Every structure is written in C-alpha cells, then in structure tokens.
Amino acid sequence: MKNKMLYKVCRSGIFAAIICALSFINFPLGAVPVSLATLGVILAGAVLSPLEAVGATVAYIFLGVIGLPVFSNGGAGAGVLFSLTGGYIWSYPILAFLVSLNSIIPYKRSKVKIISGFVLSLIGVTVCYALGTVQYMMVCDASFFTALTVCVIPFIPIDIVKSAVGILIGNKIRSKIKAR
C-alpha cells in the first residue's frame, strides 16, 4: 500500500468515531453510568495495531477536550476528565493498548487468540476500574469500600459481556480486513 501511514490514521479515525458513537449509548446505574464507549475501545484494540488503537482513543479524548460532546451523556470539555468518571476516560488508551497486544502475537489457533484477547481485555478493564475508582474517591472524598460498591461491583458482569462481545466481533473484523 502506497500511503500506509494515511491508511493507519484513517483506521484510527474510524475507530475514534465508533467510540464516539458508542459513548452516546449509556444507561444510568447510580453515580457512574454504563457506557458502551468501553466496548468501542475494546473493539479498537481487537482490530487495530497498538499504535492505531492508542491513537483512536487519544483522538476520542482530544475531541471531547476541545468541546465536542463525545463523552458519555454528551459531556464535553477538559472538566469531564477531572470529574467523577474522568478516571475511566484516562484509562481508555491503556485498555486499547492492552487489548491490541493480542494482534501482534502470532497464534496458530483462533481459540487461543480469542481467549488471550478476552484475558487482556479483562486486565484492561481492571485498569479502568482502578483509575476510575481512584479518581472517584478523590473527587467525592469517598472511602475505598464505597467506591468499590458504586464504581466496580455493579459493572463486573456488564464488562465481562462487553469484553467477550468486543473480542469476538473485533477478531471477526480483523480477520476480514487481513484477508483483503
């Protein structure tokens, strides 16, 4: 491909747009909403290379910081990054990077690739929980137990499903893109 760098930037841009679109799909669950933005981040990691996946999430964050309403519930501006849920957004590049590591490891069996991608996704989601919970505790002056009860425990089953769906769909997309 002649313009390989342009191709990679476009792929990152497409997944930044997917993350933006999925961030509008959210459901209230206490102080922290369930957002499908993390599904978009997992998809980006499952389909793209590490640099592209991180680029997609950084582009998403940049769009929100400059004022486009791309964060959950149409939030925008740098203030969102320092709000109750900002720690989760900060963790998106790390989540995307961890999931995308699966793309650079050669596997002989697709089942192993899916399982390892799922495990990497769960590790990345754990990082999201950690950063999000710490920021929630700092902003709300909440105890660790309160933060776990509000920010982690209710989301575990939902994030397991998002991880599985993201890896399964992402691997299918990646295999179709590579075949061309």
Backbone as a chain_set.jsonl record, in Angstrom:
{"seq": "MKNKMLYKVCRSGIFAAIICALSFINFPLGAVPVSLATLGVILAGAVLSPLEAVGATVAYIFLGVIGLPVFSNGGAGAGVLFSLTGGYIWSYPILAFLVSLNSIIPYKRSKVKIISGFVLSLIGVTVCYALGTVQYMMVCDASFFTALTVCVIPFIPIDIVKSAVGILIGNKIRSKIKAR", "coords": {"N": [[0.849, -1.17, 0.0], [0.563, 2.16, -0.887], [0.252, 4.612, 0.593], [0.681, 4.001, 3.449], [0.82, 5.098, 6.051], [-1.227, 7.025, 6.004], [-3.39, 5.317, 5.671], [-3.338, 3.966, 8.142], [-3.851, 6.087, 9.905], [-6.416, 6.773, 9.078], [-7.799, 4.416, 9.743], [-7.552, 4.538, 12.523], [-8.997, 6.872, 12.955], [-11.555, 6.093, 12.137], [-12.183, 4.26, 14.15], [-12.07, 5.96, 16.348], [-14.331, 7.446, 15.808], [-16.242, 5.424, 16.055], [-16.021, 4.857, 18.793], [-16.899, 7.341, 19.757], [-19.579, 7.31, 18.834], [-20.588, 5.062, 20.205], [-20.355, 5.946, 22.804], [-22.542, 7.482, 23.257], [-24.499, 5.729, 23.83], [-25.738, 4.834, 26.687], [-26.529, 3.812, 30.023], [-28.152, 4.677, 32.968], [-26.76, 3.862, 36.088], [-26.668, 4.334, 38.978], [-24.229, 6.572, 40.345], [-22.312, 6.374, 38.395], [-22.558, 5.942, 35.002], [-23.454, 3.175, 32.806], [-21.618, 2.799, 30.042], [-21.286, 2.344, 26.534], [-18.939, 3.047, 25.433], [-16.601, 1.83, 26.299], [-16.842, -0.642, 25.08], [-16.389, 0.124, 22.439], [-13.713, 0.903, 22.677], [-12.522, -1.546, 23.305], [-13.123, -2.926, 20.947], [-11.585, -1.379, 19.146], [-9.025, -2.015, 20.087], [-9.01, -4.751, 19.558], [-9.073, -4.883, 16.796], [-7.194, -3.108, 15.671], [-3.669, -2.188, 15.347], [-1.294, -1.792, 18.087], [-0.355, 0.953, 18.132], [-2.222, 2.234, 16.459], [-4.612, 1.702, 17.851], [-4.225, 2.997, 20.324], [-3.962, 5.545, 19.282], [-6.57, 5.965, 18.28], [-8.07, 6.129, 20.666], [-6.852, 8.283, 21.951], [-7.441, 10.277, 20.102], [-10.238, 10.32, 20.38], [-10.437, 11.222, 23.06], [-9.213, 13.726, 22.753], [-11.044, 14.992, 21.009], [-13.216, 15.254, 22.737], [-12.098, 16.897, 24.72], [-11.623, 19.294, 23.353], [-14.144, 20.221, 23.136], [-16.213, 18.945, 21.739], [-19.227, 17.132, 22.044], [-18.686, 14.289, 22.963], [-18.301, 12.562, 25.041], [-19.702, 10.359, 27.537], [-23.224, 10.692, 27.976], [-23.256, 13.0, 26.421], [-21.273, 14.667, 27.294], [-18.655, 17.147, 27.423], [-15.498, 18.856, 27.056], [-12.543, 19.703, 28.973], [-12.998, 19.538, 31.666], [-14.537, 17.276, 32.138], [-12.708, 15.226, 32.234], [-11.722, 15.482, 34.729], [-13.733, 14.919, 36.398], [-16.187, 12.943, 38.253], [-16.198, 10.549, 36.728], [-13.989, 10.708, 35.136], [-11.57, 9.291, 35.405], [-11.977, 6.841, 34.225], [-12.075, 7.493, 31.527], [-9.466, 8.44, 31.146], [-8.17, 6.033, 31.258], [-8.688, 4.713, 28.882], [-6.769, 4.7, 26.647], [-4.878, 2.908, 27.706], [-6.366, 0.565, 28.082], [-7.044, 0.04, 25.375], [-4.47, -0.344, 24.325], [-3.567, -2.619, 25.779], [-5.431, -4.605, 24.932], [-4.861, -4.596, 22.211], [-2.362, -5.724, 22.109], [-2.712, -8.36, 21.66], [-2.95, -8.539, 18.935], [-0.418, -8.524, 17.878], [0.798, -10.815, 18.558], [1.641, -13.9, 17.281], [-0.603, -16.465, 16.681], [-1.412, -19.899, 16.442], [-3.82, -21.093, 16.686], [-7.178, -20.123, 16.524], [-8.912, -20.123, 18.699], [-7.26, -19.851, 20.913], [-6.318, -17.29, 20.472], [-8.677, -15.817, 20.803], [-9.289, -16.363, 23.496], [-6.986, -15.348, 24.775], [-7.205, -12.676, 23.997], [-9.566, -11.989, 25.312], [-8.764, -12.288, 27.984], [-6.738, -10.308, 28.096], [-8.37, -8.119, 27.654], [-9.957, -8.155, 29.97], [-7.972, -7.63, 31.847], [-7.316, -5.05, 31.057], [-9.777, -3.767, 31.55], [-9.788, -3.996, 34.287], [-7.735, -2.215, 34.895], [-9.063, 0.099, 34.069], [-11.082, 0.128, 36.022], [-9.469, 0.543, 38.282], [-8.198, 3.091, 37.839], [-10.485, 4.677, 37.447], [-11.852, 4.3, 39.874], [-10.043, 5.32, 41.769], [-9.975, 8.03, 40.985], [-12.675, 8.68, 41.374], [-12.837, 8.336, 44.155], [-11.152, 10.408, 44.968], [-12.424, 12.733, 43.942], [-14.98, 12.618, 45.094], [-14.396, 12.303, 47.73], [-14.68, 9.79, 48.838], [-14.809, 6.619, 50.548], [-12.75, 3.68, 50.123], [-14.257, 1.304, 50.113], [-16.853, 2.297, 49.613], [-16.44, 3.397, 47.059], [-15.784, 1.067, 45.605], [-18.237, -0.256, 45.798], [-19.899, 1.455, 44.368], [-18.588, 1.972, 41.927], [-17.42, -0.338, 40.829], [-18.303, -3.082, 41.521], [-21.105, -3.32, 40.605], [-20.667, -3.267, 37.885], [-19.151, -5.36, 36.949], [-20.322, -7.847, 35.793], [-21.452, -6.741, 33.453], [-19.232, -5.642, 32.138], [-17.749, -7.919, 31.643], [-19.337, -9.14, 29.723], [-19.232, -7.113, 27.742], [-16.503, -7.247, 27.148], [-16.25, -9.856, 26.101], [-17.982, -9.731, 23.855], [-16.778, -7.614, 22.428], [-14.224, -8.692, 21.83], [-14.883, -10.994, 20.334], [-16.354, -9.915, 18.108], [-14.448, -8.045, 17.23], [-12.245, -9.704, 16.515], [-13.372, -11.063, 14.353], [-13.787, -8.928, 12.545], [-11.132, -8.094, 12.238], [-9.992, -10.366, 11.009], [-11.317, -10.34, 8.553], [-10.459, -7.933, 7.484], [-7.699, -8.404, 7.256], [-7.722, -10.406, 5.368], [-8.084, -9.173, 2.99]], "CA": [[0.0, 0.0, 0.0], [1.405, 3.327, -1.102], [0.146, 5.556, 1.704], [0.419, 3.163, 4.618], [0.591, 5.946, 7.225], [-2.564, 7.582, 5.847], [-4.3, 4.197, 5.911], [-3.38, 3.733, 9.591], [-4.523, 7.228, 10.526], [-7.844, 6.631, 8.763], [-8.329, 3.327, 10.578], [-7.68, 5.076, 13.888], [-10.1, 7.832, 12.931], [-12.821, 5.351, 12.075], [-12.483, 3.706, 15.475], [-12.392, 7.09, 17.235], [-15.737, 7.746, 15.531], [-17.041, 4.336, 16.641], [-16.041, 5.098, 20.246], [-17.788, 8.495, 19.961], [-20.971, 6.885, 18.634], [-20.986, 4.145, 21.278], [-20.413, 6.646, 24.096], [-23.889, 8.031, 23.421], [-25.373, 4.664, 24.317], [-25.419, 4.592, 28.092], [-27.649, 3.512, 30.894], [-27.835, 5.088, 34.339], [-26.618, 2.817, 37.103], [-26.096, 5.054, 40.1], [-23.425, 7.753, 40.039], [-21.494, 6.101, 37.219], [-23.409, 5.266, 34.019], [-22.908, 2.121, 31.952], [-21.398, 3.369, 28.713], [-20.741, 1.4, 25.562], [-17.654, 3.553, 24.943], [-15.564, 0.813, 26.558], [-16.963, -1.641, 24.019], [-15.675, 0.698, 21.292], [-12.273, 0.852, 22.958], [-12.133, -2.956, 23.174], [-13.144, -3.206, 19.506], [-10.396, -0.75, 18.549], [-7.872, -2.822, 20.461], [-9.077, -6.068, 18.921], [-8.919, -4.772, 15.344], [-6.065, -2.272, 15.264], [-2.346, -2.383, 15.942], [-1.211, -0.999, 19.324], [-0.246, 2.391, 17.865], [-3.507, 2.69, 15.922], [-5.631, 1.624, 18.902], [-3.971, 4.111, 21.246], [-4.285, 6.755, 18.521], [-8.025, 6.114, 18.234], [-8.57, 6.568, 21.97], [-6.344, 9.641, 22.191], [-8.253, 11.155, 19.247], [-11.536, 10.422, 21.051], [-10.273, 12.106, 24.219], [-8.929, 15.073, 22.228], [-12.302, 15.559, 20.513], [-14.0, 15.656, 23.904], [-11.432, 18.002, 25.424], [-11.788, 20.556, 22.609], [-15.51, 20.693, 23.282], [-17.242, 18.168, 21.068], [-19.952, 16.355, 23.068], [-18.471, 12.877, 22.639], [-18.233, 11.747, 26.24], [-20.979, 9.79, 27.982], [-24.294, 11.673, 28.203], [-22.99, 14.222, 25.663], [-20.326, 15.515, 28.01], [-17.565, 17.707, 26.633], [-14.595, 19.751, 27.746], [-11.496, 19.116, 29.81], [-13.537, 19.314, 33.007], [-15.051, 15.906, 32.248], [-11.587, 14.362, 32.589], [-11.433, 15.652, 36.151], [-14.994, 14.706, 37.104], [-16.364, 11.635, 38.895], [-15.922, 9.425, 35.83], [-12.847, 11.011, 34.27], [-10.525, 8.267, 35.501], [-12.253, 5.795, 33.24], [-11.676, 8.012, 30.212], [-7.995, 8.442, 31.132], [-7.669, 4.66, 31.115], [-9.002, 4.143, 27.569], [-5.584, 4.324, 25.853], [-4.242, 1.731, 28.303], [-7.232, -0.564, 27.73], [-6.864, -0.236, 23.944], [-3.121, -0.885, 24.138], [-3.506, -3.988, 26.296], [-6.184, -5.497, 24.048], [-4.191, -4.654, 20.908], [-1.173, -6.586, 22.181], [-3.122, -9.646, 21.103], [-2.814, -8.501, 17.474], [0.972, -8.678, 17.447], [1.269, -12.144, 18.951], [1.162, -14.887, 16.305], [-1.252, -17.644, 17.249], [-1.731, -20.929, 15.456], [-5.22, -21.495, 16.871], [-8.024, -18.947, 16.737], [-9.494, -20.17, 20.042], [-6.258, -19.31, 21.83], [-6.317, -15.845, 20.235], [-9.886, -15.262, 21.412], [-9.148, -16.449, 24.953], [-5.964, -14.392, 25.225], [-7.778, -11.338, 23.827], [-10.53, -11.808, 26.397], [-7.99, -12.088, 29.214], [-6.127, -8.977, 28.003], [-9.456, -7.159, 27.818], [-10.315, -8.116, 31.395], [-6.88, -6.921, 32.538], [-7.504, -3.635, 30.728], [-10.958, -3.285, 32.276], [-9.348, -3.858, 35.68], [-7.02, -0.928, 34.942], [-10.129, 1.121, 34.038], [-11.676, 0.167, 37.363], [-8.511, 1.119, 39.233], [-8.065, 4.539, 37.623], [-11.785, 5.294, 37.677], [-12.17, 4.248, 41.301], [-9.167, 6.274, 42.472], [-10.446, 9.392, 40.718], [-13.964, 8.821, 42.054], [-12.551, 8.526, 45.583], [-10.564, 11.741, 45.165], [-13.406, 13.783, 43.646], [-16.114, 12.529, 46.037], [-13.898, 12.051, 49.077], [-15.355, 8.551, 49.23], [-13.952, 5.547, 51.042], [-12.463, 2.634, 49.141], [-15.409, 0.401, 50.079], [-17.942, 2.996, 48.921], [-16.078, 3.495, 45.646], [-15.952, -0.27, 45.014], [-19.669, -0.544, 45.731], [-20.533, 2.314, 43.37], [-17.867, 2.05, 40.65], [-16.851, -1.582, 40.312], [-19.091, -4.309, 41.7], [-22.262, -3.447, 39.715], [-20.267, -3.258, 36.477], [-18.358, -6.544, 36.588], [-20.961, -8.712, 34.783], [-21.64, -5.983, 32.21], [-17.942, -5.51, 31.467], [-17.371, -9.252, 31.141], [-20.075, -9.302, 28.466], [-18.651, -6.185, 26.754], [-15.2, -7.783, 26.743], [-16.46, -11.021, 25.235], [-18.557, -9.264, 22.586], [-15.759, -6.827, 21.735], [-13.171, -9.567, 21.305], [-15.45, -11.848, 19.287], [-16.625, -9.101, 16.923], [-13.18, -7.474, 16.782], [-11.451, -10.726, 15.819], [-14.017, -11.296, 13.051], [-13.468, -7.779, 11.694], [-9.691, -8.137, 11.947], [-9.717, -11.438, 10.046], [-11.845, -9.895, 7.26], [-9.574, -6.862, 6.98], [-6.418, -9.012, 6.888], [-7.905, -11.268, 4.196], [-8.114, -8.334, 1.771]], "C": [[0.895, 1.233, 0.0], [1.415, 4.282, 0.094], [-0.226, 4.828, 2.995], [0.107, 3.994, 5.871], [-0.809, 6.561, 7.167], [-3.625, 6.513, 6.136], [-4.45, 3.948, 7.415], [-4.103, 4.862, 10.321], [-6.027, 7.145, 10.285], [-8.488, 5.525, 9.585], [-8.524, 3.805, 12.012], [-8.854, 6.04, 13.966], [-11.458, 7.164, 12.901], [-13.172, 4.802, 13.455], [-12.689, 4.793, 16.519], [-13.859, 7.46, 17.054], [-16.654, 6.673, 16.126], [-17.135, 4.517, 18.157], [-16.975, 6.266, 20.561], [-19.251, 8.068, 19.868], [-21.439, 5.994, 19.783], [-21.066, 4.839, 22.633], [-21.781, 7.279, 24.334], [-24.882, 6.99, 23.918], [-24.955, 4.351, 25.749], [-26.694, 4.455, 28.891], [-27.28, 3.942, 32.306], [-27.788, 3.886, 35.282], [-25.945, 3.468, 38.303], [-25.303, 6.26, 39.626], [-22.605, 7.594, 38.767], [-22.362, 5.361, 36.202], [-22.674, 4.123, 33.323], [-22.805, 2.735, 30.563], [-20.843, 2.299, 27.788], [-19.444, 1.912, 24.941], [-16.552, 2.517, 25.176], [-15.642, -0.324, 25.556], [-16.237, -1.154, 22.768], [-14.174, 0.649, 21.463], [-11.766, -0.584, 22.806], [-12.121, -3.363, 21.699], [-11.919, -2.626, 18.813], [-9.151, -1.576, 18.856], [-7.843, -4.163, 19.767], [-8.799, -6.01, 17.431], [-7.6, -4.107, 14.943], [-4.747, -2.704, 15.898], [-2.28, -1.548, 17.221], [-1.154, 0.512, 19.077], [-1.571, 2.956, 17.353], [-4.578, 2.723, 17.011], [-5.462, 2.754, 19.915], [-4.312, 5.43, 20.557], [-5.779, 7.015, 18.464], [-8.568, 6.647, 19.559], [-8.091, 7.969, 22.314], [-7.126, 10.643, 21.343], [-9.631, 11.381, 19.868], [-11.449, 11.395, 22.229], [-10.04, 13.542, 23.762], [-10.214, 15.743, 21.74], [-13.181, 16.028, 21.664], [-13.414, 16.857, 24.612], [-11.633, 19.325, 24.684], [-13.246, 21.018, 22.557], [-16.581, 19.945, 22.519], [-17.915, 17.252, 22.094], [-19.876, 14.843, 22.82], [-18.393, 11.976, 23.864], [-19.637, 11.265, 26.613], [-21.971, 10.906, 28.331], [-24.043, 13.005, 27.495], [-22.047, 15.185, 26.355], [-19.207, 15.988, 27.096], [-16.709, 18.605, 27.512], [-13.625, 19.02, 28.658], [-11.997, 18.81, 31.217], [-14.057, 17.902, 33.217], [-13.932, 14.962, 32.688], [-11.237, 14.446, 34.073], [-12.679, 15.482, 37.01], [-15.02, 13.319, 37.745], [-15.896, 10.471, 38.023], [-14.709, 9.645, 34.937], [-11.745, 9.97, 34.292], [-10.731, 7.131, 34.523], [-11.786, 6.24, 31.861], [-10.155, 8.031, 30.092], [-7.443, 7.047, 30.839], [-7.907, 4.063, 29.726], [-7.768, 3.819, 26.721], [-4.885, 3.073, 26.404], [-5.043, 0.481, 27.962], [-7.028, -0.942, 26.263], [-5.498, -0.861, 23.676], [-3.046, -2.342, 24.593], [-4.235, -4.968, 25.385], [-5.444, -5.664, 22.721], [-2.905, -5.481, 20.931], [-1.459, -7.959, 21.591], [-2.913, -9.693, 19.584], [-1.379, -8.719, 17.006], [1.576, -10.026, 17.837], [0.752, -13.155, 17.935], [0.612, -16.131, 17.019], [-1.542, -18.634, 16.13], [-3.193, -21.34, 15.543], [-6.058, -20.263, 17.208], [-8.656, -18.94, 18.13], [-8.534, -19.583, 21.077], [-6.214, -17.787, 21.696], [-7.526, -15.186, 20.897], [-9.759, -15.272, 22.933], [-8.117, -15.442, 25.457], [-6.456, -12.956, 25.061], [-8.766, -11.011, 24.932], [-9.805, -11.536, 27.716], [-7.337, -10.701, 29.218], [-7.178, -7.88, 28.19], [-9.858, -7.035, 29.288], [-9.229, -7.43, 32.224], [-7.023, -5.421, 32.305], [-8.694, -3.031, 31.453], [-10.62, -3.117, 33.759], [-8.564, -2.564, 35.874], [-8.027, 0.216, 34.916], [-10.766, 1.271, 35.413], [-10.738, 0.879, 38.344], [-8.424, 2.639, 39.069], [-9.38, 5.261, 37.896], [-12.15, 5.365, 39.145], [-11.324, 5.24, 42.09], [-9.651, 7.705, 42.239], [-11.792, 9.648, 41.397], [-13.747, 9.088, 43.543], [-12.015, 9.928, 45.848], [-11.604, 12.848, 44.97], [-14.523, 13.803, 44.687], [-15.688, 12.422, 47.487], [-14.585, 10.82, 49.667], [-14.338, 7.542, 49.745], [-13.742, 4.52, 49.931], [-13.664, 1.696, 49.0], [-16.583, 1.026, 49.33], [-17.666, 3.067, 47.43], [-16.219, 2.142, 44.949], [-17.426, -0.598, 44.812], [-20.348, 0.236, 44.606], [-19.911, 2.134, 41.984], [-17.416, 0.724, 40.06], [-17.849, -2.734, 40.352], [-20.299, -4.392, 40.759], [-21.891, -3.629, 38.24], [-19.544, -4.527, 36.027], [-19.069, -7.426, 35.564], [-21.12, -8.02, 33.424], [-20.329, -5.899, 31.44], [-17.397, -6.851, 30.991], [-18.059, -9.489, 29.794], [-19.497, -8.384, 27.388], [-17.301, -6.689, 26.267], [-15.362, -8.951, 25.775], [-16.979, -10.595, 23.868], [-17.511, -8.505, 21.776], [-14.679, -7.687, 21.105], [-13.707, -10.431, 20.173], [-15.703, -11.065, 17.991], [-15.324, -8.538, 16.353], [-12.313, -8.471, 16.029], [-12.043, -11.052, 14.456], [-13.666, -10.165, 12.078], [-12.008, -7.825, 11.281], [-9.37, -9.209, 10.904], [-10.221, -11.064, 8.644], [-10.954, -8.818, 6.649], [-8.253, -7.448, 6.51], [-6.53, -9.84, 5.607], [-7.861, -10.46, 2.908], [-6.768, -7.79, 1.425]], "O": [[1.846, 1.337, 0.774], [2.479, 4.704, 0.546], [-1.308, 5.023, 3.549], [-0.769, 3.631, 6.657], [-1.502, 6.609, 8.183], [-4.638, 6.795, 6.776], [-5.561, 3.742, 7.904], [-4.876, 4.615, 11.247], [-6.82, 7.415, 11.188], [-9.607, 5.686, 10.071], [-9.541, 3.509, 12.638], [-9.616, 6.024, 14.933], [-12.398, 7.612, 13.558], [-14.326, 4.872, 13.879], [-13.415, 4.575, 17.489], [-14.553, 7.755, 18.027], [-17.725, 6.99, 16.643], [-18.208, 4.351, 18.737], [-17.753, 6.202, 21.512], [-20.063, 8.422, 20.723], [-22.554, 6.15, 20.279], [-21.773, 4.368, 23.524], [-22.141, 7.578, 25.473], [-25.975, 7.33, 24.372], [-23.946, 3.687, 25.985], [-27.768, 4.911, 28.499], [-26.2, 3.604, 32.79], [-28.663, 3.02, 35.263], [-24.786, 3.182, 38.604], [-25.655, 6.894, 38.631], [-22.246, 8.585, 38.132], [-22.854, 4.271, 36.494], [-21.445, 4.103, 33.257], [-23.812, 3.144, 29.984], [-20.04, 1.459, 28.194], [-18.906, 1.288, 24.027], [-15.668, 2.351, 24.335], [-14.618, -0.913, 25.212], [-15.547, -1.932, 22.109], [-13.442, 0.384, 20.509], [-10.697, -0.808, 22.239], [-11.212, -4.064, 21.255], [-11.288, -3.291, 17.992], [-8.321, -1.805, 17.976], [-6.772, -4.665, 19.423], [-8.333, -6.993, 16.856], [-6.969, -4.518, 13.969], [-4.719, -3.48, 16.853], [-3.127, -0.678, 17.424], [-1.846, 1.27, 19.757], [-1.99, 4.035, 17.771], [-5.363, 3.668, 17.083], [-6.438, 3.389, 20.316], [-4.885, 6.327, 21.175], [-6.214, 8.16, 18.586], [-9.434, 7.522, 19.567], [-8.834, 8.756, 22.9], [-7.439, 11.738, 21.811], [-10.131, 12.506, 19.879], [-12.289, 12.283, 22.373], [-10.612, 14.473, 24.328], [-10.449, 16.919, 22.019], [-13.817, 17.078, 21.576], [-14.148, 17.739, 25.057], [-11.796, 20.367, 25.319], [-13.548, 22.074, 22.002], [-17.759, 20.28, 22.639], [-17.231, 16.657, 22.927], [-20.881, 14.206, 22.505], [-18.416, 10.752, 23.733], [-20.632, 11.726, 26.053], [-21.597, 11.928, 28.907], [-24.564, 14.035, 27.923], [-22.022, 16.376, 26.044], [-18.856, 15.321, 26.123], [-17.14, 19.056, 28.574], [-13.854, 17.878, 29.058], [-11.473, 17.918, 31.884], [-14.026, 17.382, 34.332], [-14.177, 14.009, 33.428], [-10.539, 13.582, 34.604], [-12.694, 15.844, 38.187], [-14.011, 12.614, 37.774], [-15.277, 9.527, 38.513], [-14.439, 8.825, 34.06], [-11.051, 9.787, 33.292], [-9.769, 6.529, 34.047], [-11.18, 5.468, 31.118], [-9.613, 7.675, 29.046], [-6.375, 6.906, 30.243], [-7.37, 2.996, 29.426], [-7.723, 2.745, 26.121], [-4.358, 2.271, 25.633], [-4.471, -0.545, 27.595], [-6.859, -2.12, 25.946], [-5.385, -1.8, 22.888], [-2.524, -3.196, 23.877], [-3.717, -6.046, 25.095], [-5.409, -6.764, 22.168], [-2.416, -5.892, 19.879], [-0.56, -8.631, 21.086], [-2.72, -10.769, 19.017], [-1.156, -9.067, 15.847], [2.717, -10.334, 17.49], [-0.459, -13.261, 17.742], [1.287, -16.749, 17.843], [-1.877, -18.245, 15.012], [-3.747, -21.875, 14.583], [-5.689, -19.465, 18.069], [-8.909, -17.871, 18.687], [-8.958, -18.897, 22.007], [-6.088, -17.078, 22.694], [-7.403, -14.112, 21.485], [-10.092, -14.283, 23.586], [-8.35, -14.759, 26.454], [-6.157, -12.105, 25.898], [-8.8, -9.887, 25.431], [-10.199, -10.649, 28.473], [-7.378, -10.0, 30.229], [-6.912, -6.848, 28.805], [-10.074, -5.93, 29.785], [-9.532, -6.73, 33.19], [-6.872, -4.62, 33.229], [-8.621, -1.895, 31.921], [-11.115, -2.196, 34.409], [-8.709, -1.893, 36.896], [-7.876, 1.194, 35.648], [-10.964, 2.381, 35.906], [-11.174, 1.714, 39.136], [-8.559, 3.383, 40.041], [-9.391, 6.332, 38.503], [-12.692, 6.367, 39.611], [-11.832, 5.924, 42.979], [-9.729, 8.499, 43.177], [-12.013, 10.731, 41.939], [-14.394, 9.96, 44.123], [-12.383, 10.561, 46.837], [-11.653, 13.795, 45.754], [-14.962, 14.871, 45.114], [-16.531, 12.448, 48.384], [-15.008, 10.81, 50.823], [-13.154, 7.61, 49.414], [-14.466, 4.501, 48.935], [-14.042, 1.337, 47.885], [-17.228, 0.369, 48.514], [-18.561, 2.823, 46.621], [-16.718, 2.074, 43.826], [-17.814, -1.149, 43.782], [-21.269, -0.272, 43.966], [-20.622, 2.142, 40.98], [-17.061, 0.674, 38.882], [-18.193, -3.294, 39.312], [-20.512, -5.445, 40.157], [-22.708, -4.091, 37.443], [-19.352, -4.733, 34.828], [-18.469, -7.739, 34.536], [-20.943, -8.644, 32.378], [-20.316, -6.066, 30.22], [-16.649, -6.896, 30.015], [-17.441, -9.977, 28.848], [-19.292, -8.814, 26.252], [-16.99, -6.566, 25.083], [-14.683, -9.017, 24.751], [-16.473, -11.046, 22.84], [-17.374, -8.728, 20.573], [-14.265, -7.439, 19.973], [-13.04, -10.583, 19.149], [-15.311, -11.504, 16.91], [-15.118, -8.55, 15.14], [-11.71, -8.125, 15.013], [-11.303, -11.292, 13.502], [-13.294, -10.416, 10.931], [-11.681, -7.621, 10.112], [-8.558, -8.976, 10.009], [-9.601, -11.443, 7.65], [-10.728, -8.801, 5.439], [-7.733, -7.038, 5.472], [-5.565, -9.965, 4.854], [-7.622, -11.021, 1.838], [-6.628, -7.071, 0.436]]}, "num_chains": 1, "name": "protein.A"}
